[in-house]
């Protein structure tokens, strides 16, 4: 789209440093940041920024918003539980 990192960060309301950290995989964006980036980019569905095809379903968006508002300890626990649930069973 021809945007500089600084312009995109400004449009999304985040710092260029934070956007760079997201871009290089050094930081995980919260849902609010993904939505802000999608709005700043215009026609890009938020799900596409996360590697999904299409946009979030209403249920997925609601879960993501709840997750985003949860305390750090709760988010860490949920992520660990989901990773555990995805491990192959013997």
ROVEXRO-106597 format. One record per atom (N, C-alpha, C): y, x, z. Coordinates in Angstrom, 1 decimal. Example, Ala and Ser with C-alpha at 12.3 -4.5 7.8 and 13.67 -1.06 7.14 Angstrom:
BEGIN
    north     east       up
     -5.7     13.2      7.8
     -4.5     12.3      7.8
     -3.3     13.2      7.8
     -2.2     12.8      7.1
     -1.1     13.7      7.1
      0.0     12.9      7.9
This chain:
BEGIN
    north     east       up
     -1.2      0.8      0.0
      0.0      0.0      0.0
      1.3      0.9      0.0
      1.1      2.2      0.1
      2.2      3.1      0.0
      3.0      3.1      1.3
      2.5      2.7      2.4
      3.2      2.8      3.7
      2.9      4.1      4.4
      4.0      4.6      5.0
      3.8      5.8      5.8
      3.2      5.4      7.2
      2.6      6.3      7.9
      2.1      6.0      9.2
      3.2      5.5     10.1
      4.4      6.0     10.0
      5.5      5.6     10.8
      5.9      4.2     10.5
      6.0      3.8      9.2
      6.4      2.5      8.8
      5.4      1.4      9.3
      4.1      1.7      9.1
      3.1      0.8      9.5
      3.1      0.6     11.0
      3.2      1.7     11.7
      3.2      1.7     13.2
      4.4      0.8     13.6
      5.6      1.0     13.0
      6.7      0.3     13.4
      6.5     -1.2     13.1
      6.0     -1.6     12.0
      5.7     -3.0     11.6
      4.7     -3.6     12.6
      3.8     -2.8     13.1
      2.8     -3.4     14.0
      3.2     -3.3     15.4
      4.3     -2.7     15.7
      4.8     -2.6     17.1
      4.1     -1.6     18.0
      3.5     -0.6     17.3
      2.8      0.5     18.1
      3.4      1.8     17.8
      3.1      2.8     18.5
      3.6      4.2     18.2
      2.8      4.8     17.1
      3.5      5.7     16.3
      2.8      6.4     15.3
      1.6      7.3     15.9
      1.8      7.8     17.1
      0.8      8.6     17.8
     -0.5      7.7     18.0
     -0.2      6.5     18.5
     -1.4      5.6     18.8
     -2.1      5.2     17.5
     -1.3      4.9     16.4
     -1.9      4.6     15.1
     -2.7      5.8     14.6
     -2.2      7.0     14.7
     -3.0      8.1     14.3
     -4.3      8.3     15.1
     -4.2      8.1     16.4
     -5.4      8.2     17.2
     -6.5      7.1     16.8
     -6.0      5.9     16.4
     -6.9      4.9     16.0
     -7.5      5.3     14.6
     -6.7      5.8     13.8
     -7.1      6.2     12.4
     -8.1      7.3     12.5
     -8.0      8.2     13.4
     -8.9      9.4     13.5
    -10.1      9.1     14.4
    -10.2      7.9     15.0
    -11.3      7.6     15.8
    -11.2      8.1     17.3
    -10.0      8.6     17.6
     -9.8      9.1     19.0
     -9.4      8.0     20.0
     -9.1      6.8     19.5
     -8.7      5.7     20.3
     -9.4      4.4     19.7
     -9.8      3.5     20.5
    -10.3      2.2     20.1
     -9.2      1.2     20.2
     -8.9      0.5     19.2
     -7.8     -0.5     19.3
     -8.2     -1.8     20.0
     -7.3     -2.4     20.7
     -7.6     -3.7     21.3
     -7.4     -4.7     20.2
     -7.9     -5.9     20.4
     -7.8     -7.0     19.4
     -6.3     -7.2     19.0
     -5.4     -7.2     20.0
     -4.0     -7.5     19.7
     -3.5     -6.4     18.8
     -3.9     -5.2     18.9
     -3.5     -4.1     18.0
     -4.1     -4.4     16.6
     -5.3     -4.8     16.5
     -6.0     -5.0     15.2
     -5.2     -6.2     14.5
     -4.9     -7.2     15.3
     -4.2     -8.4     14.7
     -2.8     -8.0     14.2
     -2.1     -7.1     15.0
     -0.8     -6.7     14.6
     -0.8     -5.8     13.4
     -1.9     -5.0     13.3
     -2.0     -4.2     12.1
     -2.3     -5.0     10.8
     -3.1     -6.0     11.0
     -3.5     -6.9      9.9
     -2.2     -7.7      9.4
     -1.4     -8.1     10.4
     -0.1     -8.8     10.0
      0.8     -7.8      9.3
      0.9     -6.6      9.8
      1.8     -5.6      9.2
      1.3     -5.2      7.8
      0.0     -5.3      7.6
     -0.5     -5.0      6.2
     -0.4     -6.1      5.3
     -0.1     -7.3      5.8
      0.0     -8.5      4.9
     -1.2     -9.2      4.7
     -1.9     -9.0      3.6
     -3.0     -9.8      3.1
     -4.4     -9.3      3.6
     -4.4     -8.5      4.6
     -5.7     -7.9      5.0
     -6.2     -8.7      6.2
     -7.4     -9.3      6.1
     -8.0    -10.0      7.2
     -8.4     -9.0      8.3
     -8.2     -9.5      9.6
     -8.5     -8.6     10.7
     -9.9     -8.0     10.7
    -10.8     -8.9     10.4
    -12.2     -8.4     10.3
    -12.5     -7.3      9.4
    -11.7     -7.2      8.3
    -11.9     -6.2      7.3
    -11.4     -4.8      7.9
    -10.5     -4.8      8.8
    -10.1     -3.6      9.5
    -11.1     -3.1     10.4
    -12.1     -3.9     10.8
    -13.1     -3.5     11.7
    -14.4     -3.3     10.9
    -14.4     -3.3      9.6
    -15.5     -3.0      8.8
    -16.4     -4.3      8.5
    -15.9     -5.4      8.9
    -16.6     -6.7      8.7
    -16.1     -7.3      7.4
    -17.0     -8.1      6.8
    -16.5     -8.8      5.5
    -15.9    -10.1      6.0
    -14.7    -10.3      5.5
    -14.0    -11.5      5.8
    -13.3    -11.5      7.1
    -12.9    -12.6      7.6
    -12.1    -12.7      8.8
    -13.0    -13.1     10.0
    -12.4    -13.1     11.2
    -13.1    -13.4     12.4
    -13.4    -14.9     12.4
    -14.5    -15.4     12.9
    -14.7    -16.8     13.1
    -13.9    -17.2     14.3
    -13.6    -18.5     14.5
    -12.8    -18.9     15.7
    -13.5    -18.4     17.0
    -14.8    -18.6     17.1
    -15.5    -18.2     18.3
    -15.4    -16.7     18.5
    -15.6    -15.9     17.5
    -15.5    -14.4     17.7
    -14.0    -14.0     18.1
    -13.1    -14.7     17.5
    -11.7    -14.4     17.9
    -11.4    -14.7     19.4
    -12.0    -15.8     19.8
    -11.8    -16.2     21.2
    -12.5    -15.2     22.2
    -13.7    -14.8     21.8
    -14.4    -13.9     22.6
    -13.6    -12.5     22.7
    -13.1    -12.1     21.5
    -12.4    -10.8     21.5
    -11.1    -10.9     22.3
    -10.4    -12.1     22.3
     -9.2    -12.2     23.1
     -9.5    -12.2     24.6
    -10.6    -12.8     25.0
    -11.0    -12.8     26.4
    -11.4    -11.4     26.8
    -12.1    -10.7     25.9
    -12.5     -9.3     26.2
    -11.3     -8.4     26.4
    -10.3     -8.6     25.5
     -9.1     -7.8     25.5
     -8.4     -8.0     26.8
     -8.4     -9.2     27.4
     -7.7     -9.5     28.7
     -8.4     -9.1     29.9
     -9.7     -8.7     29.8
    -10.5     -8.4     30.9
    -10.1     -7.0     31.5
    -10.3     -6.8     32.8
    -10.0     -5.5     33.3
    -10.9     -4.4     32.7
    -10.5     -3.2     32.7
    -11.2     -2.0     32.1
    -12.6     -2.0     32.6
    -12.8     -2.1     33.9
    -14.2     -2.0     34.4
    -15.1     -3.1     33.8
    -14.6     -4.3     33.6
    -15.4     -5.4     33.1
    -15.7     -5.1     31.6
    -14.7     -4.6     30.9
    -15.0     -4.3     29.4
    -16.0     -3.2     29.3
    -15.9     -2.2     30.2
    -16.9     -1.1     30.2
    -18.3     -1.6     30.4
    -18.4     -2.5     31.4
    -19.7     -3.1     31.8
    -20.3     -3.9     30.6
    -19.4     -4.7     30.0
    -19.9     -5.6     28.8
    -20.4     -4.7     27.7
    -19.7     -3.6     27.4
    -20.1     -2.7     26.3
    -21.4     -2.1     26.7
    -21.6     -1.6     27.9
    -22.8     -1.0     28.3
    -24.0     -2.0     28.2
    -23.7     -3.2     28.6
    -24.8     -4.3     28.5
    -25.2     -4.6     27.1
    -24.2     -4.6     26.2
    -24.4     -4.9     24.8
    -25.2     -3.7     24.1
    -24.8     -2.5     24.5
    -25.5     -1.4     24.0
    -27.0     -1.4     24.5
    -27.2     -1.7     25.7
    -28.5     -1.8     26.3
    -29.4     -2.8     25.6
    -28.7     -4.0     25.3
    -29.4     -5.1     24.6
    -29.8     -4.7     23.2
    -29.1     -3.8     22.6
    -29.4     -3.4     21.2
    -30.4     -2.3     21.1
    -30.8     -1.7     22.2
    -31.8     -0.6     22.1
    -33.2     -1.2     21.7
    -33.9     -0.4     20.9
    -35.2     -0.9     20.5
    -36.2     -1.1     21.7
    -37.0     -2.1     21.6
    -38.0     -2.4     22.7
    -39.2     -1.7     22.3
    -40.0     -1.3     23.4
    -41.3     -0.6     23.1
    -42.4     -1.5     23.3
